[in-house]
Amino acid sequence: MKTTFALYFGNRGFFPETLIAAAREETESALHKIGIDTIALDPSATRFGAVETAAEGRVYAEFLKKNEGKYDGVILVLPNFGDENGASEALKNAHVPIYILAYPDELDKMDFLHRRDAFCGKFSIMDVFTQFGIPFTAWPPHTLSPCDAEFAAQMKEFAAVCRIVKTLRNCRIGAIGARPTLFKTIRFDEVALQKYGITTETFDNSDLLVRVEKLRNDAPEVTAKVARFNGYSDFSAVPAAKLLELAKVSVAIDQLIAEKELSAIGLRCWNDLQETLKLSPCVILGELNDRGIPAACELDICNAIAMLALHAASGEAPACLDWNNNYPGDPESCILFHCGSTARSLMRNQGRVIDHPMFAKALGAGCGYGCHVGFIRPMDFTFSSLTTKDGKICFYSGEGAFDERPLGEGYFGCGGAAHVDNLQRKLTAIGYGGYRHHVSVTPGHWQRALDEALIRYLGYEKTEI
């Protein structure tokens, strides 16, 4: 999750160029302090180590071209007013997120030798970038010093924006199996996703079953996976043969991910796996999510993409959950749940793996080992879900908090009581918007970064809820 920014320093000759060197030192120091790496044009490459003219802008553009792939975003720093012509020439082909930072003036330094006027210059940059179609980020306050604590907070958010954009622009999602026959809700448009740089690789569930059949019980990777699972959760209620089968399915999925370079997957998790291998892959998906490979159940490819974006933002495991139950007596809360694909790192305690009660009822006992039972830990979270409509990717987003309120005796799977402000209004908007019953979550507050990346840089359409 390491992030690197390319630093750009603007200048305009009417204003004090003596402020540029200090701005370079302050910006680099502030970013390094929060673990963000930087690269910058050599100070001797232009006058005062900054960019003013279009010619200097082309020097900076060449610097970016030579370092392509080494930086995730650009921080455009205005120690003084700055020049929009040099900036547009330098960054019109940057193709990464750009954050505009304007230094604040100080009342005791408003004379001609010290006054910055970056407050005004920022408008010129924003205006011309808009004319050129150069996307940029400019969060309030309008001026901000790198020495301010708010700068550090915003840089962490902007780093998340850059990670989301980098991750989603050229990703590959694996669709393993067909969607569950009864679920039209999770249909999606592959061609629409491709327009946004998201490639879908599809596999029949028989591809997975053939791989499982070819794996020897004593294969080193299978033995290692059994050990991994035994350390991951409580499998004491699972017969040894079923644990071995779960391990082989997990290894087979790992093979597909590695061979096809998949960023995330959606899996057809019922009913054929219950009818053929007599297992449910819930815990397998949760373990993948814990390893940073977003894995959605019920072949929900759109939420696999949402999970990928959320994981890129937070650096922590995502989860695909159901908007599942009301919470009695509290219209601002609900129960978010799924059968056990929730990562262990998002649970209060170690879970336990059982025979899936739903499939035990529908198909008979012993055909659904893999349901991962536990409770989601208390935490703030960000949520989102995606869908495809008329050739476009649409999404919604929000924030909430899980707490430790009880879910009732005998509650199975993995769930948690979640508070979301104005929940009833949001649920209505989600339903009218044609979104599915699934929602993706990750720890922390990342909504602004998520929206910035998806709307401004990737061109998704947001449904306000």
C-alpha positions as CSV (number, residue, x, y, z in Angstrom):
1,M,0.0,0.0,0.0
2,K,3.0,2.3,-0.3
3,T,2.2,5.6,-2.1
4,T,4.6,7.9,-4.0
5,F,3.8,11.4,-5.1
6,A,5.5,13.5,-7.8
7,L,6.0,17.0,-6.5
8,Y,5.3,20.1,-8.7
9,F,6.2,23.6,-7.6
10,G,4.6,26.6,-9.4
11,N,5.9,30.1,-9.8
12,R,4.9,33.4,-11.3
13,G,7.6,36.1,-11.7
14,F,5.7,39.0,-10.2
15,F,5.7,37.2,-6.8
16,P,8.5,36.2,-4.4
17,E,10.4,33.2,-5.8
18,T,12.4,33.1,-2.5
19,L,9.5,31.1,-1.0
20,I,9.9,28.1,-3.3
21,A,12.9,26.4,-1.7
22,A,11.2,26.5,1.7
23,A,8.0,25.0,0.2
24,R,10.0,22.2,-1.3
25,E,11.6,21.3,2.0
26,E,8.3,21.6,4.0
27,T,6.3,19.6,1.6
28,E,8.8,16.7,1.3
29,S,9.3,16.6,5.1
30,A,5.6,16.6,5.8
31,L,4.9,13.7,3.3
32,H,7.9,11.6,4.5
33,K,6.7,12.0,8.1
34,I,3.5,10.2,7.3
35,G,5.2,7.4,5.2
36,I,4.6,8.8,1.7
37,D,7.5,8.8,-0.7
38,T,8.2,11.6,-3.1
39,I,10.0,12.3,-6.4
40,A,10.7,15.8,-7.7
41,L,12.3,17.5,-10.6
42,D,15.9,18.4,-10.0
43,P,15.9,22.1,-8.7
44,S,18.6,23.0,-11.3
45,A,16.4,21.9,-14.2
46,T,14.3,25.1,-14.2
47,R,14.6,28.6,-12.7
48,F,14.2,28.4,-8.9
49,G,13.4,24.7,-9.1
50,A,9.8,25.6,-10.1
51,V,7.6,25.8,-13.3
52,E,6.3,29.0,-14.7
53,T,6.6,29.1,-18.5
54,A,5.2,26.6,-21.0
55,A,8.8,25.6,-21.8
56,E,9.4,24.8,-18.2
57,G,6.2,22.9,-18.2
58,R,7.4,20.7,-21.0
59,V,10.6,20.0,-19.0
60,Y,8.4,18.8,-16.1
61,A,6.2,16.8,-18.5
62,E,9.3,15.0,-19.7
63,F,10.3,14.3,-16.1
64,L,7.0,12.6,-15.5
65,K,7.3,10.6,-18.7
66,K,10.7,9.3,-17.7
67,N,9.4,8.3,-14.3
68,E,6.1,6.8,-15.5
69,G,5.0,4.0,-13.1
70,K,7.1,5.4,-10.2
71,Y,4.5,7.8,-8.8
72,D,0.8,7.4,-8.0
73,G,-0.3,11.1,-8.0
74,V,1.0,14.6,-8.3
75,I,1.0,17.3,-5.6
76,L,0.9,20.7,-7.3
77,V,2.3,23.2,-4.8
78,L,1.7,26.9,-5.1
79,P,4.2,28.7,-2.8
80,N,3.1,31.9,-4.7
81,F,0.5,32.7,-7.3
82,G,1.8,30.2,-9.8
83,D,1.3,30.2,-13.6
84,E,-1.5,28.3,-15.2
85,N,0.2,28.0,-18.6
86,G,3.2,26.1,-17.3
87,A,1.0,24.0,-15.1
88,S,-1.3,22.9,-17.9
89,E,1.6,22.2,-20.2
90,A,3.3,20.1,-17.5
91,L,0.3,18.1,-16.4
92,K,-2.1,17.7,-19.3
93,N,-0.9,14.2,-19.9
94,A,-0.2,13.2,-16.3
95,H,-3.0,10.6,-16.2
96,V,-2.9,10.4,-12.4
97,P,-4.8,12.2,-9.7
98,I,-3.5,15.8,-9.1
99,Y,-3.9,17.6,-5.7
100,I,-3.6,21.4,-5.8
101,L,-2.1,22.9,-2.6
102,A,-2.1,26.7,-2.2
103,Y,0.0,28.2,0.6
104,P,-1.8,30.6,2.9
105,D,-0.7,34.2,3.4
106,E,0.1,35.6,6.8
107,L,-1.0,39.1,8.0
108,D,2.5,40.1,9.1
109,K,3.9,39.1,5.7
110,M,1.6,41.0,3.2
111,D,4.3,43.3,1.8
112,F,5.4,42.9,-1.8
113,L,8.5,40.8,-0.8
114,H,6.5,38.2,1.1
115,R,2.9,38.2,-0.1
116,R,2.0,34.9,-1.9
117,D,-1.4,35.4,-3.5
118,A,-1.7,31.7,-3.9
119,F,-5.3,32.0,-2.7
120,C,-6.0,33.8,-6.0
121,G,-3.6,31.8,-8.2
122,K,-5.3,28.5,-7.2
123,F,-8.4,29.7,-9.0
124,S,-6.4,30.3,-12.2
125,I,-5.0,26.8,-12.1
126,M,-8.4,25.3,-11.4
127,D,-10.1,27.4,-14.2
128,V,-7.5,26.4,-16.9
129,F,-7.4,22.8,-15.8
130,T,-11.2,22.7,-16.2
131,Q,-10.8,24.2,-19.7
132,F,-8.2,21.6,-20.6
133,G,-10.2,18.7,-19.1
134,I,-7.5,17.9,-16.6
135,P,-9.1,16.3,-13.5
136,F,-7.8,17.6,-10.2
137,T,-8.6,17.5,-6.5
138,A,-9.0,20.7,-4.4
139,W,-10.5,20.0,-1.0
140,P,-11.3,22.8,1.5
141,P,-9.8,24.8,3.0
142,H,-8.8,26.8,0.0
143,T,-5.3,27.4,1.4
144,L,-3.3,25.0,3.6
145,S,0.3,24.8,4.8
146,P,2.1,21.5,4.7
147,C,3.0,22.2,8.4
148,D,-0.7,22.0,9.3
149,A,-2.1,18.7,10.7
150,E,-5.0,18.9,8.2
151,F,-2.5,18.6,5.4
152,A,-1.3,15.2,6.8
153,A,-4.9,14.0,7.1
154,Q,-5.7,15.1,3.5
155,M,-2.6,13.5,2.1
156,K,-3.6,10.2,3.6
157,E,-7.0,10.6,2.0
158,F,-5.5,11.6,-1.3
159,A,-3.2,8.6,-1.2
160,A,-6.3,6.5,-1.0
161,V,-7.7,8.3,-4.0
162,C,-4.6,7.4,-6.0
163,R,-4.6,3.8,-4.9
164,I,-8.2,3.4,-5.9
165,V,-7.6,4.9,-9.3
166,K,-4.5,2.9,-9.9
167,T,-6.2,-0.3,-8.8
168,L,-9.4,0.0,-10.8
169,R,-8.1,1.5,-14.1
170,N,-6.6,-1.8,-15.3
171,C,-7.9,-4.6,-13.1
172,R,-9.0,-8.1,-13.9
173,I,-12.0,-9.7,-12.1
174,G,-12.6,-13.4,-12.1
175,A,-16.2,-14.7,-12.4
176,I,-16.0,-18.3,-11.3
177,G,-19.3,-20.0,-12.3
178,A,-22.6,-18.7,-13.5
179,R,-24.7,-16.5,-11.3
180,P,-27.1,-18.5,-9.0
181,T,-30.1,-19.2,-11.1
182,L,-32.5,-17.6,-8.7
183,F,-30.6,-14.3,-8.5
184,K,-31.2,-11.9,-11.3
185,T,-30.4,-9.2,-8.9
186,I,-26.6,-9.6,-9.4
187,R,-26.6,-9.4,-13.3
188,F,-24.0,-7.1,-14.8
189,D,-22.7,-5.8,-18.1
190,E,-19.2,-7.1,-19.0
191,V,-18.9,-4.7,-21.9
192,A,-19.7,-1.7,-19.8
193,L,-17.0,-2.7,-17.3
194,Q,-14.5,-3.0,-20.1
195,K,-15.1,0.6,-21.2
196,Y,-13.8,1.6,-17.7
197,G,-10.7,-0.6,-17.9
198,I,-12.2,-3.6,-16.0
199,T,-11.7,-6.9,-17.7
200,T,-13.8,-9.9,-16.6
201,E,-12.4,-13.4,-17.0
202,T,-15.1,-16.0,-16.8
203,F,-14.8,-19.7,-15.7
204,D,-17.3,-22.5,-15.5
205,N,-17.6,-24.1,-12.0
206,S,-16.6,-27.3,-13.8
207,D,-13.2,-25.6,-14.4
208,L,-12.9,-25.3,-10.6
209,L,-14.1,-28.9,-10.0
210,V,-11.6,-30.4,-12.4
211,R,-8.8,-28.6,-10.7
212,V,-10.0,-29.9,-7.3
213,E,-10.1,-33.4,-8.6
214,K,-6.6,-33.2,-9.9
215,L,-5.1,-32.1,-6.6
216,R,-3.6,-34.9,-4.5
217,N,-4.6,-35.0,-0.8
218,D,-1.0,-35.0,0.2
219,A,0.1,-32.2,-2.2
220,P,2.3,-29.7,-0.3
221,E,0.0,-26.8,-1.1
222,V,-3.0,-28.7,0.2
223,T,-1.3,-29.7,3.4
224,A,-0.2,-26.1,3.9
225,K,-3.8,-24.9,3.3
226,V,-5.2,-27.3,5.9
227,A,-2.7,-25.9,8.4
228,R,-3.6,-22.4,7.4
229,F,-7.3,-23.1,8.0
230,N,-6.7,-24.8,11.3
231,G,-5.0,-21.6,12.5
232,Y,-7.6,-19.3,10.9
233,S,-10.8,-20.6,12.6
234,D,-12.3,-23.3,14.7
235,F,-12.8,-26.3,12.4
236,S,-13.5,-28.8,15.2
237,A,-17.1,-29.4,14.0
238,V,-15.9,-30.1,10.5
239,P,-15.0,-33.7,9.5
240,A,-11.4,-34.1,8.4
241,A,-12.4,-35.2,4.9
242,K,-14.5,-32.0,4.5
243,L,-11.6,-29.8,5.8
244,L,-9.4,-31.4,3.2
245,E,-12.0,-30.8,0.5
246,L,-12.3,-27.1,1.5
247,A,-8.5,-26.8,1.4
248,K,-8.4,-28.3,-2.1
249,V,-11.1,-25.9,-3.4
250,S,-9.1,-23.0,-1.8
251,V,-5.9,-24.1,-3.5
252,A,-7.7,-24.4,-6.9
253,I,-9.1,-20.9,-6.6
254,D,-5.6,-19.7,-5.7
255,Q,-4.3,-21.3,-8.9
256,L,-6.9,-19.5,-11.0
257,I,-6.1,-16.2,-9.4
258,A,-2.3,-16.6,-9.9
259,E,-2.6,-17.9,-13.5
260,K,-5.0,-15.3,-14.7
261,E,-3.6,-12.4,-12.6
262,L,-7.0,-11.7,-11.0
263,S,-7.4,-8.6,-8.8
264,A,-10.7,-9.9,-7.3
265,I,-13.2,-12.7,-7.8
266,G,-16.9,-13.5,-7.6
267,L,-17.8,-17.1,-6.9
268,R,-21.0,-19.1,-7.6
269,C,-21.2,-20.4,-4.1
270,W,-24.5,-22.4,-4.3
271,N,-26.1,-24.9,-5.1
272,D,-23.7,-27.0,-7.2
273,L,-20.8,-27.0,-4.7
274,Q,-23.1,-28.3,-2.1
275,E,-24.5,-31.0,-4.4
276,T,-21.1,-32.1,-5.8
277,L,-18.4,-31.5,-3.1
278,K,-20.9,-31.3,-0.2
279,L,-19.4,-28.0,1.1
280,S,-20.0,-24.3,1.2
281,P,-17.1,-22.0,0.3
282,C,-17.9,-19.2,2.8
283,V,-14.8,-19.5,4.9
284,I,-12.7,-19.9,1.8
285,L,-13.9,-16.4,0.6
286,G,-13.3,-14.9,4.0
287,E,-9.7,-16.1,4.0
288,L,-9.1,-14.7,0.6
289,N,-10.4,-11.3,1.8
290,D,-8.0,-11.5,4.7
291,R,-5.2,-11.9,2.2
292,G,-6.2,-8.7,0.3
293,I,-7.9,-10.6,-2.6
294,P,-11.5,-9.3,-2.6
295,A,-13.8,-12.2,-3.0
296,A,-17.6,-11.8,-3.3
297,C,-20.1,-14.6,-3.0
298,E,-23.1,-15.4,-5.2
299,L,-21.0,-14.2,-8.3
300,D,-21.6,-10.6,-7.4
301,I,-19.0,-9.1,-9.7
302,C,-20.1,-5.5,-9.2
303,N,-19.6,-5.8,-5.5
304,A,-16.2,-7.5,-6.0
305,I,-15.2,-4.3,-7.8
306,A,-16.6,-2.2,-4.9
307,M,-14.7,-4.4,-2.5
308,L,-11.5,-3.9,-4.5
309,A,-11.9,-0.1,-4.4
310,L,-12.6,-0.2,-0.6
311,H,-9.6,-2.4,0.0
312,A,-7.4,-0.1,-2.0
313,A,-8.6,2.8,0.1
314,S,-8.3,1.3,3.6
315,G,-5.5,-1.3,3.1
316,E,-7.7,-3.6,5.2
317,A,-10.0,-6.5,4.4
318,P,-13.3,-5.7,2.6
319,A,-16.5,-7.7,3.1
320,C,-19.6,-8.4,1.0
321,L,-22.7,-8.4,3.2
322,D,-26.4,-8.4,2.9
323,W,-28.7,-5.5,3.9
324,N,-30.3,-8.3,5.9
325,N,-32.4,-7.5,8.9
326,N,-34.0,-4.5,10.6
327,Y,-32.8,-3.9,14.2
328,P,-35.9,-3.9,16.3
329,G,-36.7,-0.5,17.9
330,D,-34.0,1.5,16.1
331,P,-34.9,2.7,12.6
332,E,-31.3,4.1,12.2
333,S,-29.8,0.7,12.5
334,C,-29.9,-2.7,10.7
335,I,-28.1,-6.0,10.8
336,L,-25.5,-6.5,8.0
337,F,-24.8,-10.2,7.5
338,H,-23.5,-13.0,5.3
339,C,-23.0,-16.7,5.7
340,G,-19.4,-16.5,6.6
341,S,-17.4,-14.8,3.8
342,T,-16.4,-12.1,6.2
343,A,-12.7,-11.9,6.9
344,R,-11.4,-13.1,10.3
345,S,-9.7,-9.7,10.8
346,L,-13.2,-8.1,10.8
347,M,-14.6,-10.4,13.4
348,R,-14.7,-9.9,17.2
349,N,-13.1,-13.3,18.0
350,Q,-12.1,-16.4,16.2
351,G,-15.1,-17.8,14.4
352,R,-16.2,-21.5,14.1
353,V,-17.0,-23.4,10.9
354,I,-20.2,-25.4,10.7
355,D,-22.5,-27.2,8.3
356,H,-24.6,-24.5,6.6
357,P,-28.1,-24.5,8.2
358,M,-29.8,-23.3,5.0
359,F,-28.4,-26.2,2.9
360,A,-28.9,-28.7,5.6
361,K,-32.6,-27.8,5.4
362,A,-32.8,-27.8,1.6
363,L,-30.4,-30.6,0.7
364,G,-29.8,-32.6,3.8
365,A,-27.3,-32.5,6.7
366,G,-23.6,-32.7,5.9
367,C,-23.7,-31.0,2.5
368,G,-22.7,-27.5,3.5
369,Y,-19.6,-27.5,5.7
370,G,-17.9,-24.1,5.4
371,C,-20.3,-21.7,6.9
372,H,-18.2,-19.4,9.1
373,V,-20.0,-18.3,12.3
374,G,-19.1,-15.2,14.3
375,F,-19.8,-11.5,14.9
376,I,-18.4,-8.4,13.2
377,R,-16.2,-6.4,15.5
378,P,-17.1,-2.8,16.6
379,M,-15.7,-0.3,14.1
380,D,-16.4,2.7,11.9
381,F,-16.9,1.6,8.3
382,T,-17.3,2.8,4.8
383,F,-19.9,1.1,2.5
384,S,-20.5,1.1,-1.2
385,S,-22.2,-1.0,-4.0
386,L,-21.9,-0.9,-7.8
387,T,-24.1,-1.8,-10.7
388,T,-24.1,-1.3,-14.4
389,K,-26.8,0.6,-16.2
390,D,-27.1,1.6,-19.8
391,G,-23.4,1.1,-20.4
392,K,-22.3,3.0,-17.3
393,I,-21.0,2.1,-13.9
394,C,-23.1,3.5,-11.1
395,F,-22.5,3.4,-7.4
396,Y,-23.5,4.7,-4.0
397,S,-21.5,5.2,-0.9
398,G,-21.8,6.0,2.8
399,E,-20.4,5.6,6.3
400,G,-21.6,3.9,9.4
401,A,-20.5,2.1,12.6
402,F,-20.8,-1.5,13.9
403,D,-21.3,-2.0,17.6
404,E,-21.7,-4.9,20.0
405,R,-25.4,-5.0,20.3
406,P,-26.8,-8.6,20.4
407,L,-28.2,-10.3,17.3
408,G,-30.4,-12.8,19.1
409,E,-30.0,-16.3,20.2
410,G,-28.9,-18.8,17.5
411,Y,-28.0,-16.2,14.9
412,F,-25.9,-18.0,12.3
413,G,-23.3,-16.8,9.8
414,C,-21.4,-13.6,10.5
415,G,-23.2,-10.4,11.2
416,G,-23.2,-7.2,13.2
417,A,-25.5,-4.4,14.3
418,A,-24.8,-1.3,12.2
419,H,-25.8,2.3,12.8
420,V,-26.2,4.5,9.6
421,D,-27.5,8.0,9.8
422,N,-30.7,8.5,7.9
423,L,-30.8,4.8,7.2
424,Q,-34.5,4.6,6.1
425,R,-34.0,7.3,3.5
426,K,-30.9,5.6,2.2
427,L,-32.5,2.2,2.0
428,T,-35.4,3.7,0.0
429,A,-32.9,5.4,-2.4
430,I,-30.9,2.2,-2.8
431,G,-34.1,0.3,-3.7
432,Y,-35.4,2.9,-6.2
433,G,-31.9,3.1,-7.7
434,G,-32.1,-0.6,-8.7
435,Y,-29.2,-1.8,-6.5
436,R,-28.8,-5.3,-5.2
437,H,-29.3,-6.6,-1.7
438,H,-25.5,-6.8,-1.2
439,V,-23.3,-4.0,0.1
440,S,-19.5,-3.9,0.5
441,V,-17.8,-2.5,3.6
442,T,-14.3,-1.9,4.9
443,P,-13.0,-0.4,8.2
444,G,-12.5,3.4,8.5
445,H,-13.9,6.6,7.0
446,W,-13.0,6.6,3.3
447,Q,-16.2,8.0,1.6
448,R,-14.7,11.3,0.4
449,A,-11.6,9.5,-1.1
450,L,-13.8,6.8,-2.7
451,D,-16.2,9.4,-4.2
452,E,-13.3,11.5,-5.5
453,A,-11.6,8.5,-7.2
454,L,-14.8,7.0,-8.7
455,I,-16.4,10.2,-9.9
456,R,-13.6,12.7,-10.7
457,Y,-11.0,10.3,-12.1
458,L,-12.8,7.2,-13.2
459,G,-16.0,8.7,-14.5
460,Y,-18.5,6.5,-12.5
461,E,-22.0,8.0,-11.8
462,K,-23.0,8.3,-8.2
463,T,-26.5,7.7,-6.9
464,E,-27.1,10.0,-4.0
465,I,-28.6,8.3,-1.1
